[in-house]
Amino acid sequence: MHADTVFVEGLEFVGLHGVFDHERRDGCRFRVDLAVDVDAAAAAAHDRLSDTLDYGRLADAVLACSAAHSFRLIESLAEAICAHLLDAFPIGRVEITLRKLDPPVAGTPAAVGVRLTRIRR
């Protein structure tokens, strides 16, 4: 048994997500860190992309999921991304950290966000 992970860190995009009308109209900046469990033994042994999970496809899936729907809450966006990845790829577990950059919050935090872990059932 292997405990291997493919990850994408710092994937940035603009999405039409937020509680306020101007956020859903003008867009907000987001950053995603993503980790998925895989078995990398075959890829390591044979050095073939077809034997692993292409992190470029993971990034594309996150971007497509964000563009497909406008969410009011980042929890909803993160949940949708997790569900999409579990449906689209042969993975058993996904962990996502979703940050909203420069949020409209007093004190001017650099980011706010959520971290979700979802397991295929």
Secondary structure as UniProt FT lines:
FT   STRAND          4..15
FT   HELIX           21..26
FT   STRAND          28..38
FT   HELIX           41..46
FT   HELIX           49..51
FT   HELIX           55..68
FT   HELIX           74..88
FT   STRAND          93..101
FT   TURN            106..107
FT   STRAND          111..119
//
